[in-house]
Amino acid sequence: MNDSRQIEIQLSKAKLMLMLFVCFLFAGIGVAFVINPSKYMSFIMRSPTIIFIAGLLGILFFGFIGVFLFKKVWDKSPGLIISEEGITDNSSGVSAGFIPWTDIIAIKETKVVNQKFINIVVKNPQVYIDRQKSGFKRKAMQANYNLYSTTPIGISTNGLKSNYKELKALLEKKFSEVNNSKNY
């Protein structure tokens, strides 16, 4: 850390490796479904075609997520930087990058299937969607925006060396400090 007022939260290699392992496990199950779909037929799944398609989708989905996780495992950058200027998000495969405090309207909480996200509500959400270089990242951020209806930026602590409660409190405190200093 160069600035004593800057807080860096590192990526958790252990958490990322665990998620990567789970992705490979599910991709492997997908491969098994594709290789021999009739072996996995049951009273629930009676069609080998459905099992084959489920296997292909599993390979594509978990393989794709696995690629992003693999990149994050080797990423040496902090997962999140909180400074006097703003937040730099590098916490996931669909990170927003630098978000100045002047762009932030609110910090909210969202829960999706028992997974909590810290949503950073910004003045111009489309700017953060449009600046993504990858078409996949743009579509993922647009999906977040459509899902949350307030922002494309959702931060999870799944890959960070932090827990949700502490990180949310830290971001809210810093946001409050910055807003209070603007009023003087």
N, C-alpha and C positions, 0 to 999 in steps of 0.2 A: 504494500500500500504506500503510495506516494503522499497522499493527503491524509492527515490524521482524522479528518472529518468524513473520510470515505470508508464505507463498510463493504468488505468483499465476502460473499458467501460462495464457497467452493462447491463444485459438483461432487456428489458422493459416488465415487467409483464403485463402492460395494453395492449401493442401491441400483446403479446402472447395470452392473454385471448381473445382478439377480434378475432384473427385467429382461436383459439380453438372453439369459438362460431360458426364461419362460417363453420368450419369442421363439427361440430355436426349438424348444420342446413342442410348442403348438404348430410350428412350421413342419416339424418332423411327423406329427400326427397327420397333418395335411398330406404329406408325401405318402404315408401309409394308406390313407383314404384313396389317393389317386392310383397307387400301384395295384391295390386289390380291394376295390370298393365292396364287392360281394361278401368279403370276409367280415365286414362291419355292419351288415344288415341286421336289424332287430325289429321288434314289434313297433318301435317308434320310427325308425328309418328303414322303410321297406324297399326303397328304390336305390339300386346301385348308381343310377345317374345322379340322383340328388347327393348321395355320399361323395361321388366323384367331384361334383361341382363345389360342394362344401370344402373338400380337400384343396381344390384349386384356389378358392377364395382364401382359405386359411394360409396357404403357401404365399400368396400374393400379399395379403394384409400383414401377416406376422413377419414375412421376409422383408417387406418394405420398412416396417417399424424397426426391425432388427438392424437394418443398414444405418438408420438414424442413431440408434442407441450405440452401435459400434463406433460411429464417428464421435459421439459424445464421450465415450469411455476414454478415448485418446485425446480429447480436447483439454488443453492445459489452461484455458481461460477460466476465470471465475464464472460461476453460474449466474450470479447476480451481483451487481455493484450498485450501491446506494450512496450517492454523493450529494453535495450541495446543489449541483446542477440538475440532477434527475436520477433515473433508474436505468441501468443498462441490463437488459434481459438477455441472457444466453443460457436459459435454464432447460430448454427443450429443443426438439427438432423444428419447432415452429415459433422460435423466439422473436420478440419484437425489436430487439436491438435497443438503441438509446431512446428514452422517453423523457423529455425535459419536464420538470415540475410544472412549468407554465402551460403545458399541454394537458395536464391531468386535472380532471374535474372531480373525480371521486375514486375511492378504493372500496370495492364491494366484495361480498362473498357469494359464491355460487356452489351448489352441490349437484353433481351429476353422478348418479349411481354410487352413492356413498363416498365419492371422491370430491374433496373440497378444493376449490380454485380461488385464488385471489385475483379478482378482475380489476384491471386498471382502466377506468373509464376516461377516455380522452376526448378532446374537443373535436378533432377531425379523424374519426376512425378510418376512413377510406385512405388517408395518407399512409397509415401503417400497413394496410393491406397492399396498396399499390407499390410500396417500396420493396416488397419481397422479390428477390431475384428469381426464385423457383416458382413455376406454375403450381406445383403441389402445395407449397407453403401459402401462396396467395389463396388457393381454394380452401385450405384448412383454416386460414384466418377468417375468410368470408363465412365459412360454416360456423366458426365460433361466434362471429358477429350475429349471424342469423339465429343461433341457438340462445345466446345471452341477451340479444336485442339491445345491448347497450355498448358493447365493446368487442373488438376482435382479440384483445389481449387478456389471456388467462394464465396465471402463473401457478404451477403446482410445485409442491416441495418434494415430490416423488424422487427427483434426481439431485436434490440439494442436500448439503450438510446442514440442515435446519429442519425444524418442525413447523407445521402450519401455523399454530397459535403464536409462536414467537415471531415468525416472519410477518404475519399480518399485523401484529401489534407494532413491530418496528416500522413497517411501511406507513401505518396510520399515524404514528408519532412523528415521523419525519415529514409527512404530508402536512400535518397540522402545524409543525414548526415553520415550514416554508410559507404556508398561507398566512400565519400570524405575522411573520416578518414582512410580508408584502403590505400588510395593513398599517405599518408604521412609517 
